[in-house]
C-alpha cells in the first residue's frame, strides 16, 4: 500500500491551488497545514522558480500563482488522477 503521508509534490500542488487568486503567507500556512519552517521552504522554492508572484502590500505580502505555476498545478493534478486510477 502507498504511504498516506503527503509528498512534496502534493504539498506544492496544494499551495499552488490555494494561491491562484492571491493569498497571504499565514493563510497559506494554515490552509495547507504546514509549519512556518515548511512553508518558508516551499515558498522560497516556488518564488525562485517563477511559480508565484509576490505583491507587497500593507502590511503583508500576497502570493499569487503565476501562469507557469498553474501549468505545473495542472500536471500535478493529472499525475494524481493517473495514480489514483
PDB file of N, CA, C and O in Angstrom:
ATOM      1  N   UNK A   1       0.846  -1.192   0.000  1.00  0.00           N
ATOM      2  CA  UNK A   1       0.000   0.000   0.000  1.00  0.00           C
ATOM      3  C   UNK A   1       0.887   1.250   0.000  1.00  0.00           C
ATOM      4  O   UNK A   1       1.971   1.253   0.583  1.00  0.00           O
ATOM      5  N   UNK A   2       0.423   2.281  -0.644  1.00  0.00           N
ATOM      6  CA  UNK A   2       1.176   3.529  -0.754  1.00  0.00           C
ATOM      7  C   UNK A   2       1.063   4.318   0.547  1.00  0.00           C
ATOM      8  O   UNK A   2       0.013   4.345   1.189  1.00  0.00           O
ATOM      9  N   UNK A   3       2.162   4.953   0.916  1.00  0.00           N
ATOM     10  CA  UNK A   3       2.215   5.783   2.118  1.00  0.00           C
ATOM     11  C   UNK A   3       1.166   6.897   2.039  1.00  0.00           C
ATOM     12  O   UNK A   3       1.044   7.555   1.006  1.00  0.00           O
ATOM     13  N   UNK A   4       0.425   7.107   3.099  1.00  0.00           N
ATOM     14  CA  UNK A   4      -0.653   8.104   3.134  1.00  0.00           C
ATOM     15  C   UNK A   4      -0.160   9.517   3.458  1.00  0.00           C
ATOM     16  O   UNK A   4      -0.939  10.469   3.395  1.00  0.00           O
ATOM     17  N   UNK A   5       1.106   9.662   3.800  1.00  0.00           N
ATOM     18  CA  UNK A   5       1.638  10.998   4.082  1.00  0.00           C
ATOM     19  C   UNK A   5       1.731  11.795   2.791  1.00  0.00           C
ATOM     20  O   UNK A   5       1.860  11.224   1.709  1.00  0.00           O
ATOM     21  N   UNK A   6       1.667  13.088   2.906  1.00  0.00           N
ATOM     22  CA  UNK A   6       1.730  13.947   1.725  1.00  0.00           C
ATOM     23  C   UNK A   6       3.148  14.005   1.177  1.00  0.00           C
ATOM     24  O   UNK A   6       4.123  14.086   1.925  1.00  0.00           O
ATOM     25  N   UNK A   7       3.237  13.963  -0.123  1.00  0.00           N
ATOM     26  CA  UNK A   7       4.533  14.109  -0.773  1.00  0.00           C
ATOM     27  C   UNK A   7       4.850  15.586  -0.943  1.00  0.00           C
ATOM     28  O   UNK A   7       3.976  16.440  -0.794  1.00  0.00           O
ATOM     29  N   UNK A   8       6.099  15.879  -1.254  1.00  0.00           N
ATOM     30  CA  UNK A   8       6.474  17.267  -1.509  1.00  0.00           C
ATOM     31  C   UNK A   8       5.721  17.808  -2.712  1.00  0.00           C
ATOM     32  O   UNK A   8       5.322  18.973  -2.727  1.00  0.00           O
ATOM     33  N   UNK A   9       5.527  16.971  -3.718  1.00  0.00           N
ATOM     34  CA  UNK A   9       4.778  17.386  -4.902  1.00  0.00           C
ATOM     35  C   UNK A   9       3.327  17.677  -4.544  1.00  0.00           C
ATOM     36  O   UNK A   9       2.740  18.641  -5.037  1.00  0.00           O
ATOM     37  N   UNK A  10       2.755  16.847  -3.689  1.00  0.00           N
ATOM     38  CA  UNK A  10       1.380  17.071  -3.254  1.00  0.00           C
ATOM     39  C   UNK A  10       1.232  18.363  -2.473  1.00  0.00           C
ATOM     40  O   UNK A  10       0.256  19.093  -2.649  1.00  0.00           O
ATOM     41  N   UNK A  11       2.190  18.644  -1.616  1.00  0.00           N
ATOM     42  CA  UNK A  11       2.157  19.883  -0.836  1.00  0.00           C
ATOM     43  C   UNK A  11       2.315  21.086  -1.758  1.00  0.00           C
ATOM     44  O   UNK A  11       1.595  22.075  -1.620  1.00  0.00           O
ATOM     45  N   UNK A  12       3.254  21.006  -2.697  1.00  0.00           N
ATOM     46  CA  UNK A  12       3.447  22.103  -3.641  1.00  0.00           C
ATOM     47  C   UNK A  12       2.174  22.342  -4.453  1.00  0.00           C
ATOM     48  O   UNK A  12       1.777  23.486  -4.672  1.00  0.00           O
ATOM     49  N   UNK A  13       1.542  21.265  -4.893  1.00  0.00           N
ATOM     50  CA  UNK A  13       0.286  21.393  -5.629  1.00  0.00           C
ATOM     51  C   UNK A  13      -0.795  22.071  -4.806  1.00  0.00           C
ATOM     52  O   UNK A  13      -1.538  22.910  -5.317  1.00  0.00           O
ATOM     53  N   UNK A  14      -0.885  21.714  -3.544  1.00  0.00           N
ATOM     54  CA  UNK A  14      -1.879  22.329  -2.653  1.00  0.00           C
ATOM     55  C   UNK A  14      -1.617  23.828  -2.499  1.00  0.00           C
ATOM     56  O   UNK A  14      -2.550  24.630  -2.535  1.00  0.00           O
ATOM     57  N   UNK A  15      -0.369  24.198  -2.330  1.00  0.00           N
ATOM     58  CA  UNK A  15      -0.016  25.612  -2.188  1.00  0.00           C
ATOM     59  C   UNK A  15      -0.331  26.379  -3.473  1.00  0.00           C
ATOM     60  O   UNK A  15      -0.872  27.484  -3.429  1.00  0.00           O
ATOM     61  N   UNK A  16       0.013  25.783  -4.615  1.00  0.00           N
ATOM     62  CA  UNK A  16      -0.285  26.434  -5.897  1.00  0.00           C
ATOM     63  C   UNK A  16      -1.794  26.625  -6.072  1.00  0.00           C
ATOM     64  O   UNK A  16      -2.240  27.670  -6.545  1.00  0.00           O
ATOM     65  N   UNK A  17      -2.565  25.624  -5.695  1.00  0.00           N
ATOM     66  CA  UNK A  17      -4.028  25.708  -5.808  1.00  0.00           C
ATOM     67  C   UNK A  17      -4.579  26.797  -4.900  1.00  0.00           C
ATOM     68  O   UNK A  17      -5.438  27.576  -5.314  1.00  0.00           O
ATOM     69  N   UNK A  18      -4.095  26.855  -3.675  1.00  0.00           N
ATOM     70  CA  UNK A  18      -4.594  27.836  -2.712  1.00  0.00           C
ATOM     71  C   UNK A  18      -4.335  29.269  -3.153  1.00  0.00           C
ATOM     72  O   UNK A  18      -5.161  30.153  -2.927  1.00  0.00           O
ATOM     73  N   UNK A  19      -3.191  29.497  -3.778  1.00  0.00           N
ATOM     74  CA  UNK A  19      -2.771  30.870  -4.086  1.00  0.00           C
ATOM     75  C   UNK A  19      -3.176  31.338  -5.482  1.00  0.00           C
ATOM     76  O   UNK A  19      -2.682  32.364  -5.949  1.00  0.00           O
ATOM     77  N   UNK A  20      -4.051  30.620  -6.148  1.00  0.00           N
ATOM     78  CA  UNK A  20      -4.443  31.017  -7.504  1.00  0.00           C
ATOM     79  C   UNK A  20      -5.030  32.423  -7.565  1.00  0.00           C
ATOM     80  O   UNK A  20      -4.793  33.150  -8.529  1.00  0.00           O
ATOM     81  N   UNK A  21      -5.776  32.804  -6.567  1.00  0.00           N
ATOM     82  CA  UNK A  21      -6.390  34.132  -6.545  1.00  0.00           C
ATOM     83  C   UNK A  21      -5.651  35.101  -5.632  1.00  0.00           C
ATOM     84  O   UNK A  21      -6.130  36.206  -5.377  1.00  0.00           O
ATOM     85  N   UNK A  22      -4.494  34.692  -5.144  1.00  0.00           N
ATOM     86  CA  UNK A  22      -3.715  35.522  -4.240  1.00  0.00           C
ATOM     87  C   UNK A  22      -4.066  35.213  -2.798  1.00  0.00           C
ATOM     88  O   UNK A  22      -5.239  35.119  -2.437  1.00  0.00           O
ATOM     89  N   UNK A  23      -3.041  35.058  -1.980  1.00  0.00           N
ATOM     90  CA  UNK A  23      -3.267  34.711  -0.583  1.00  0.00           C
ATOM     91  C   UNK A  23      -2.066  35.134   0.245  1.00  0.00           C
ATOM     92  O   UNK A  23      -0.929  35.107  -0.226  1.00  0.00           O
ATOM     93  N   UNK A  24      -2.330  35.521   1.470  1.00  0.00           N
ATOM     94  CA  UNK A  24      -1.261  35.873   2.396  1.00  0.00           C
ATOM     95  C   UNK A  24      -0.568  34.600   2.886  1.00  0.00           C
ATOM     96  O   UNK A  24      -1.149  33.516   2.916  1.00  0.00           O
ATOM     97  N   UNK A  25       0.696  34.779   3.267  1.00  0.00           N
ATOM     98  CA  UNK A  25       1.517  33.662   3.715  1.00  0.00           C
ATOM     99  C   UNK A  25       0.864  32.891   4.873  1.00  0.00           C
ATOM    100  O   UNK A  25       0.833  31.660   4.861  1.00  0.00           O
ATOM    101  N   UNK A  26       0.356  33.601   5.846  1.00  0.00           N
ATOM    102  CA  UNK A  26      -0.245  32.952   7.014  1.00  0.00           C
ATOM    103  C   UNK A  26      -1.455  32.118   6.627  1.00  0.00           C
ATOM    104  O   UNK A  26      -1.655  31.026   7.158  1.00  0.00           O
ATOM    105  N   UNK A  27      -2.263  32.626   5.704  1.00  0.00           N
ATOM    106  CA  UNK A  27      -3.444  31.878   5.261  1.00  0.00           C
ATOM    107  C   UNK A  27      -3.039  30.608   4.522  1.00  0.00           C
ATOM    108  O   UNK A  27      -3.656  29.558   4.700  1.00  0.00           O
ATOM    109  N   UNK A  28      -2.004  30.705   3.692  1.00  0.00           N
ATOM    110  CA  UNK A  28      -1.497  29.508   3.011  1.00  0.00           C
ATOM    111  C   UNK A  28      -1.025  28.495   4.045  1.00  0.00           C
ATOM    112  O   UNK A  28      -1.326  27.306   3.944  1.00  0.00           O
ATOM    113  N   UNK A  29      -0.284  28.974   5.039  1.00  0.00           N
ATOM    114  CA  UNK A  29       0.259  28.094   6.070  1.00  0.00           C
ATOM    115  C   UNK A  29      -0.845  27.308   6.767  1.00  0.00           C
ATOM    116  O   UNK A  29      -0.742  26.090   6.910  1.00  0.00           O
ATOM    117  N   UNK A  30      -1.888  27.986   7.195  1.00  0.00           N
ATOM    118  CA  UNK A  30      -2.957  27.318   7.934  1.00  0.00           C
ATOM    119  C   UNK A  30      -3.797  26.415   7.043  1.00  0.00           C
ATOM    120  O   UNK A  30      -4.137  25.302   7.444  1.00  0.00           O
ATOM    121  N   UNK A  31      -4.138  26.871   5.844  1.00  0.00           N
ATOM    122  CA  UNK A  31      -4.980  26.061   4.967  1.00  0.00           C
ATOM    123  C   UNK A  31      -4.249  24.838   4.426  1.00  0.00           C
ATOM    124  O   UNK A  31      -4.873  23.810   4.162  1.00  0.00           O
ATOM    125  N   UNK A  32      -2.931  24.939   4.258  1.00  0.00           N
ATOM    126  CA  UNK A  32      -2.139  23.802   3.782  1.00  0.00           C
ATOM    127  C   UNK A  32      -1.627  22.940   4.937  1.00  0.00           C
ATOM    128  O   UNK A  32      -1.005  21.901   4.715  1.00  0.00           O
ATOM    129  N   UNK A  33      -1.890  23.377   6.165  1.00  0.00           N
ATOM    130  CA  UNK A  33      -1.490  22.643   7.366  1.00  0.00           C
ATOM    131  C   UNK A  33       0.026  22.409   7.398  1.00  0.00           C
ATOM    132  O   UNK A  33       0.491  21.274   7.503  1.00  0.00           O
ATOM    133  N   UNK A  34       0.783  23.506   7.306  1.00  0.00           N
ATOM    134  CA  UNK A  34       2.234  23.448   7.315  1.00  0.00           C
ATOM    135  C   UNK A  34       2.788  24.240   8.488  1.00  0.00           C
ATOM    136  O   UNK A  34       2.157  25.178   8.975  1.00  0.00           O
ATOM    137  N   UNK A  35       3.966  23.852   8.932  1.00  0.00           N
ATOM    138  CA  UNK A  35       4.670  24.672   9.918  1.00  0.00           C
ATOM    139  C   UNK A  35       5.245  25.875   9.195  1.00  0.00           C
ATOM    140  O   UNK A  35       5.316  25.890   7.966  1.00  0.00           O
ATOM    141  N   UNK A  36       5.656  26.880   9.949  1.00  0.00           N
ATOM    142  CA  UNK A  36       6.247  28.071   9.341  1.00  0.00           C
ATOM    143  C   UNK A  36       7.511  27.708   8.576  1.00  0.00           C
ATOM    144  O   UNK A  36       7.741  28.214   7.478  1.00  0.00           O
ATOM    145  N   UNK A  37       8.336  26.827   9.155  1.00  0.00           N
ATOM    146  CA  UNK A  37       9.587  26.433   8.502  1.00  0.00           C
ATOM    147  C   UNK A  37       9.308  25.713   7.182  1.00  0.00           C
ATOM    148  O   UNK A  37       9.970  25.980   6.178  1.00  0.00           O
ATOM    149  N   UNK A  38       8.339  24.810   7.179  1.00  0.00           N
ATOM    150  CA  UNK A  38       7.971  24.115   5.941  1.00  0.00           C
ATOM    151  C   UNK A  38       7.474  25.100   4.892  1.00  0.00           C
ATOM    152  O   UNK A  38       7.858  25.025   3.725  1.00  0.00           O
ATOM    153  N   UNK A  39       6.627  26.013   5.311  1.00  0.00           N
ATOM    154  CA  UNK A  39       6.075  26.996   4.389  1.00  0.00           C
ATOM    155  C   UNK A  39       7.189  27.819   3.753  1.00  0.00           C
ATOM    156  O   UNK A  39       7.168  28.055   2.545  1.00  0.00           O
ATOM    157  N   UNK A  40       8.153  28.256   4.545  1.00  0.00           N
ATOM    158  CA  UNK A  40       9.264  29.055   4.035  1.00  0.00           C
ATOM    159  C   UNK A  40      10.030  28.299   2.949  1.00  0.00           C
ATOM    160  O   UNK A  40      10.399  28.879   1.928  1.00  0.00           O
ATOM    161  N   UNK A  41      10.263  27.026   3.168  1.00  0.00           N
ATOM    162  CA  UNK A  41      10.989  26.214   2.185  1.00  0.00           C
ATOM    163  C   UNK A  41      10.215  26.158   0.874  1.00  0.00           C
ATOM    164  O   UNK A  41      10.786  26.373  -0.196  1.00  0.00           O
ATOM    165  N   UNK A  42       8.927  25.871   0.951  1.00  0.00           N
ATOM    166  CA  UNK A  42       8.117  25.741  -0.260  1.00  0.00           C
ATOM    167  C   UNK A  42       7.943  27.078  -0.977  1.00  0.00           C
ATOM    168  O   UNK A  42       8.022  27.130  -2.205  1.00  0.00           O
ATOM    169  N   UNK A  43       7.710  28.149  -0.239  1.00  0.00           N
ATOM    170  CA  UNK A  43       7.530  29.452  -0.885  1.00  0.00           C
ATOM    171  C   UNK A  43       8.824  29.925  -1.546  1.00  0.00           C
ATOM    172  O   UNK A  43       8.800  30.450  -2.659  1.00  0.00           O
ATOM    173  N   UNK A  44       9.941  29.740  -0.868  1.00  0.00           N
ATOM    174  CA  UNK A  44      11.229  30.126  -1.454  1.00  0.00           C
ATOM    175  C   UNK A  44      11.474  29.345  -2.740  1.00  0.00           C
ATOM    176  O   UNK A  44      11.856  29.921  -3.758  1.00  0.00           O
ATOM    177  N   UNK A  45      11.256  28.052  -2.692  1.00  0.00           N
ATOM    178  CA  UNK A  45      11.424  27.191  -3.859  1.00  0.00           C
ATOM    179  C   UNK A  45      10.536  27.677  -5.004  1.00  0.00           C
ATOM    180  O   UNK A  45      11.003  27.815  -6.134  1.00  0.00           O
ATOM    181  N   UNK A  46       9.268  27.935  -4.719  1.00  0.00           N
ATOM    182  CA  UNK A  46       8.311  28.315  -5.761  1.00  0.00           C
ATOM    183  C   UNK A  46       8.592  29.699  -6.341  1.00  0.00           C
ATOM    184  O   UNK A  46       8.488  29.893  -7.552  1.00  0.00           O
ATOM    185  N   UNK A  47       8.944  30.654  -5.499  1.00  0.00           N
ATOM    186  CA  UNK A  47       9.224  32.014  -5.981  1.00  0.00           C
ATOM    187  C   UNK A  47      10.477  32.009  -6.844  1.00  0.00           C
ATOM    188  O   UNK A  47      10.506  32.660  -7.889  1.00  0.00           O
ATOM    189  N   UNK A  48      11.516  31.283  -6.423  1.00  0.00           N
ATOM    190  CA  UNK A  48      12.764  31.224  -7.189  1.00  0.00           C
ATOM    191  C   UNK A  48      12.553  30.624  -8.578  1.00  0.00           C
ATOM    192  O   UNK A  48      13.289  30.944  -9.512  1.00  0.00           O
ATOM    193  N   UNK A  49      11.560  29.765  -8.715  1.00  0.00           N
ATOM    194  CA  UNK A  49      11.306  29.099  -9.988  1.00  0.00           C
ATOM    195  C   UNK A  49      10.185  29.760 -10.794  1.00  0.00           C
ATOM    196  O   UNK A  49       9.777  29.244 -11.834  1.00  0.00           O
ATOM    197  N   UNK A  50       9.699  30.885 -10.317  1.00  0.00           N
ATOM    198  CA  UNK A  50       8.687  31.624 -11.062  1.00  0.00           C
ATOM    199  C   UNK A  50       7.292  31.038 -10.987  1.00  0.00           C
ATOM    200  O   UNK A  50       6.461  31.304 -11.855  1.00  0.00           O
ATOM    201  N   UNK A  51       7.022  30.238  -9.953  1.00  0.00           N
ATOM    202  CA  UNK A  51       5.699  29.631  -9.803  1.00  0.00           C
ATOM    203  C   UNK A  51       4.734  30.552  -9.069  1.00  0.00           C
ATOM    204  O   UNK A  51       3.517  30.391  -9.159  1.00  0.00           O
ATOM    205  N   UNK A  52       5.282  31.512  -8.347  1.00  0.00           N
ATOM    206  CA  UNK A  52       4.494  32.515  -7.625  1.00  0.00           C
ATOM    207  C   UNK A  52       5.003  33.894  -7.968  1.00  0.00           C
ATOM    208  O   UNK A  52       6.188  34.085  -8.243  1.00  0.00           O
ATOM    209  N   UNK A  53       4.108  34.843  -7.950  1.00  0.00           N
ATOM    210  CA  UNK A  53       4.499  36.239  -7.969  1.00  0.00           C
ATOM    211  C   UNK A  53       4.107  36.812  -6.621  1.00  0.00           C
ATOM    212  O   UNK A  53       3.127  36.383  -6.011  1.00  0.00           O
ATOM    213  N   UNK A  54       4.864  37.767  -6.169  1.00  0.00           N
ATOM    214  CA  UNK A  54       4.556  38.390  -4.885  1.00  0.00           C
ATOM    215  C   UNK A  54       4.143  39.830  -5.113  1.00  0.00           C
ATOM    216  O   UNK A  54       4.634  40.510  -6.015  1.00  0.00           O
ATOM    217  N   UNK A  55       3.231  40.269  -4.272  1.00  0.00           N
ATOM    218  CA  UNK A  55       2.784  41.652  -4.318  1.00  0.00           C
ATOM    219  C   UNK A  55       2.834  42.185  -2.899  1.00  0.00           C
ATOM    220  O   UNK A  55       2.129  41.711  -2.009  1.00  0.00           O
ATOM    221  N   UNK A  56       3.678  43.174  -2.713  1.00  0.00           N
ATOM    222  CA  UNK A  56       3.809  43.764  -1.384  1.00  0.00           C
ATOM    223  C   UNK A  56       2.646  44.690  -1.122  1.00  0.00           C
ATOM    224  O   UNK A  56       2.261  45.489  -1.975  1.00  0.00           O
ATOM    225  N   UNK A  57       2.104  44.573   0.046  1.00  0.00           N
ATOM    226  CA  UNK A  57       1.008  45.430   0.460  1.00  0.00           C
ATOM    227  C   UNK A  57       1.157  45.763   1.923  1.00  0.00           C
ATOM    228  O   UNK A  57       2.050  45.254   2.601  1.00  0.00           O
ATOM    229  N   UNK A  58       0.306  46.594   2.392  1.00  0.00           N
ATOM    230  CA  UNK A  58       0.338  46.945   3.808  1.00  0.00           C
ATOM    231  C   UNK A  58      -0.557  46.017   4.575  1.00  0.00           C
ATOM    232  O   UNK A  58      -1.742  45.952   4.249  1.00  0.00           O
ATOM    233  N   UNK A  59      -0.105  45.311   5.539  1.00  0.00           N
ATOM    234  CA  UNK A  59       1.271  45.126   5.995  1.00  0.00           C
ATOM    235  C   UNK A  59       1.896  43.851   5.452  1.00  0.00           C
ATOM    236  O   UNK A  59       3.067  43.588   5.728  1.00  0.00           O
ATOM    237  N   UNK A  60       1.155  43.045   4.686  1.00  0.00           N
ATOM    238  CA  UNK A  60       1.636  41.717   4.300  1.00  0.00           C
ATOM    239  C   UNK A  60       1.903  41.583   2.811  1.00  0.00           C
ATOM    240  O   UNK A  60       1.461  42.394   1.997  1.00  0.00           O
ATOM    241  N   UNK A  61       2.638  40.536   2.488  1.00  0.00           N
ATOM    242  CA  UNK A  61       2.911  40.184   1.094  1.00  0.00           C
ATOM    243  C   UNK A  61       1.861  39.180   0.645  1.00  0.00           C
ATOM    244  O   UNK A  61       1.525  38.250   1.378  1.00  0.00           O
ATOM    245  N   UNK A  62       1.349  39.372  -0.560  1.00  0.00           N
ATOM    246  CA  UNK A  62       0.400  38.426  -1.149  1.00  0.00           C
ATOM    247  C   UNK A  62       1.161  37.546  -2.137  1.00  0.00           C
ATOM    248  O   UNK A  62       2.023  38.025  -2.873  1.00  0.00           O
ATOM    249  N   UNK A  63       0.837  36.270  -2.147  1.00  0.00           N
ATOM    250  CA  UNK A  63       1.411  35.326  -3.096  1.00  0.00           C
ATOM    251  C   UNK A  63       0.321  34.915  -4.069  1.00  0.00           C
ATOM    252  O   UNK A  63      -0.790  34.572  -3.664  1.00  0.00           O
ATOM    253  N   UNK A  64       0.647  34.953  -5.364  1.00  0.00           N
ATOM    254  CA  UNK A  64      -0.310  34.562  -6.394  1.00  0.00           C
ATOM    255  C   UNK A  64       0.393  33.602  -7.345  1.00  0.00           C
ATOM    256  O   UNK A  64       1.536  33.827  -7.741  1.00  0.00           O
ATOM    257  N   UNK A  65      -0.304  32.531  -7.707  1.00  0.00           N
ATOM    258  CA  UNK A  65       0.230  31.546  -8.634  1.00  0.00           C
ATOM    259  C   UNK A  65       0.345  32.161 -10.026  1.00  0.00           C
ATOM    260  O   UNK A  65      -0.610  32.756 -10.526  1.00  0.00           O
ATOM    261  N   UNK A  66       1.505  32.017 -10.644  1.00  0.00           N
ATOM    262  CA  UNK A  66       1.730  32.535 -11.994  1.00  0.00           C
ATOM    263  C   UNK A  66       1.183  31.547 -13.024  1.00  0.00           C
ATOM    264  O   UNK A  66       0.741  30.453 -12.674  1.00  0.00           O
ATOM    265  N   UNK A  67       1.217  31.940 -14.286  1.00  0.00           N
ATOM    266  CA  UNK A  67       0.788  31.030 -15.349  1.00  0.00           C
ATOM    267  C   UNK A  67       1.634  29.767 -15.356  1.00  0.00           C
ATOM    268  O   UNK A  67       1.115  28.669 -15.554  1.00  0.00           O
ATOM    269  N   UNK A  68       2.927  29.919 -15.142  1.00  0.00           N
ATOM    270  CA  UNK A  68       3.822  28.761 -15.057  1.00  0.00           C
ATOM    271  C   UNK A  68       3.398  27.847 -13.899  1.00  0.00           C
ATOM    272  O   UNK A  68       3.415  26.623 -14.032  1.00  0.00           O
ATOM    273  N   UNK A  69       3.021  28.441 -12.774  1.00  0.00           N
ATOM    274  CA  UNK A  69       2.561  27.672 -11.625  1.00  0.00           C
ATOM    275  C   UNK A  69       1.249  26.961 -11.908  1.00  0.00           C
ATOM    276  O   UNK A  69       1.050  25.829 -11.467  1.00  0.00           O
ATOM    277  N   UNK A  70       0.351  27.612 -12.639  1.00  0.00           N
ATOM    278  CA  UNK A  70      -0.935  26.998 -12.993  1.00  0.00           C
ATOM    279  C   UNK A  70      -0.704  25.802 -13.918  1.00  0.00           C
ATOM    280  O   UNK A  70      -1.374  24.777 -13.798  1.00  0.00           O
ATOM    281  N   UNK A  71       0.246  25.943 -14.837  1.00  0.00           N
ATOM    282  CA  UNK A  71       0.578  24.823 -15.724  1.00  0.00           C
ATOM    283  C   UNK A  71       1.148  23.654 -14.935  1.00  0.00           C
ATOM    284  O   UNK A  71       0.805  22.502 -15.201  1.00  0.00           O
ATOM    285  N   UNK A  72       2.010  23.935 -13.971  1.00  0.00           N
ATOM    286  CA  UNK A  72       2.559  22.878 -13.124  1.00  0.00           C
ATOM    287  C   UNK A  72       1.453  22.238 -12.292  1.00  0.00           C
ATOM    288  O   UNK A  72       1.424  21.017 -12.139  1.00  0.00           O
ATOM    289  N   UNK A  73       0.556  23.035 -11.760  1.00  0.00           N
ATOM    290  CA  UNK A  73      -0.563  22.510 -10.979  1.00  0.00           C
ATOM    291  C   UNK A  73      -1.398  21.545 -11.818  1.00  0.00           C
ATOM    292  O   UNK A  73      -1.809  20.497 -11.321  1.00  0.00           O
ATOM    293  N   UNK A  74      -1.655  21.883 -13.079  1.00  0.00           N
ATOM    294  CA  UNK A  74      -2.418  21.001 -13.963  1.00  0.00           C
ATOM    295  C   UNK A  74      -1.691  19.669 -14.152  1.00  0.00           C
ATOM    296  O   UNK A  74      -2.326  18.615 -14.177  1.00  0.00           O
ATOM    297  N   UNK A  75      -0.372  19.713 -14.285  1.00  0.00           N
ATOM    298  CA  UNK A  75       0.408  18.482 -14.420  1.00  0.00           C
ATOM    299  C   UNK A  75       0.359  17.642 -13.147  1.00  0.00           C
ATOM    300  O   UNK A  75       0.227  16.420 -13.206  1.00  0.00           O
ATOM    301  N   UNK A  76       0.465  18.300 -12.007  1.00  0.00           N
ATOM    302  CA  UNK A  76       0.390  17.594 -10.723  1.00  0.00           C
ATOM    303  C   UNK A  76      -0.976  16.941 -10.561  1.00  0.00           C
ATOM    304  O   UNK A  76      -1.061  15.792 -10.129  1.00  0.00           O
ATOM    305  N   UNK A  77      -2.043  17.655 -10.900  1.00  0.00           N
ATOM    306  CA  UNK A  77      -3.393  17.100 -10.793  1.00  0.00           C
ATOM    307  C   UNK A  77      -3.575  15.923 -11.739  1.00  0.00           C
ATOM    308  O   UNK A  77      -4.212  14.934 -11.378  1.00  0.00           O
ATOM    309  N   UNK A  78      -3.025  16.016 -12.946  1.00  0.00           N
ATOM    310  CA  UNK A  78      -3.096  14.915 -13.901  1.00  0.00           C
ATOM    311  C   UNK A  78      -2.345  13.693 -13.374  1.00  0.00           C
ATOM    312  O   UNK A  78      -2.834  12.568 -13.481  1.00  0.00           O
ATOM    313  N   UNK A  79      -1.173  13.909 -12.815  1.00  0.00           N
ATOM    314  CA  UNK A  79      -0.406  12.825 -12.220  1.00  0.00           C
ATOM    315  C   UNK A  79      -1.187  12.160 -11.094  1.00  0.00           C
ATOM    316  O   UNK A  79      -1.222  10.932 -11.006  1.00  0.00           O
ATOM    317  N   UNK A  80      -1.811  12.954 -10.234  1.00  0.00           N
ATOM    318  CA  UNK A  80      -2.601  12.403  -9.132  1.00  0.00           C
ATOM    319  C   UNK A  80      -3.773  11.583  -9.653  1.00  0.00           C
ATOM    320  O   UNK A  80      -4.086  10.525  -9.106  1.00  0.00           O
ATOM    321  N   UNK A  81      -4.429  12.073 -10.721  1.00  0.00           N
ATOM    322  CA  UNK A  81      -5.538  11.304 -11.319  1.00  0.00           C
ATOM    323  C   UNK A  81      -5.038   9.973 -11.859  1.00  0.00           C
ATOM    324  O   UNK A  81      -5.675   8.939 -11.658  1.00  0.00           O
ATOM    325  N   UNK A  82      -3.907   9.995 -12.542  1.00  0.00           N
ATOM    326  CA  UNK A  82      -3.366   8.762 -13.118  1.00  0.00           C
ATOM    327  C   UNK A  82      -2.986   7.756 -12.034  1.00  0.00           C
ATOM    328  O   UNK A  82      -3.197   6.553 -12.193  1.00  0.00           O
ATOM    329  N   UNK A  83      -2.431   8.250 -10.946  1.00  0.00           N
ATOM    330  CA  UNK A  83      -2.003   7.347  -9.873  1.00  0.00           C
ATOM    331  C   UNK A  83      -3.166   6.795  -9.067  1.00  0.00           C
ATOM    332  O   UNK A  83      -3.044   5.732  -8.459  1.00  0.00           O
ATOM    333  N   UNK A  84      -4.287   7.497  -9.052  1.00  0.00           N
ATOM    334  CA  UNK A  84      -5.424   7.029  -8.264  1.00  0.00           C
ATOM    335  C   UNK A  84      -6.334   6.078  -9.035  1.00  0.00           C
ATOM    336  O   UNK A  84      -7.248   5.493  -8.453  1.00  0.00           O
ATOM    337  N   UNK A  85      -6.101   5.918 -10.320  1.00  0.00           N
ATOM    338  CA  UNK A  85      -6.929   5.005 -11.121  1.00  0.00           C
ATOM    339  C   UNK A  85      -6.588   3.570 -10.846  1.00  0.00           C
ATOM    340  O   UNK A  85      -7.188   2.669 -11.433  1.00  0.00           O
TER     341      UNK A  85
END
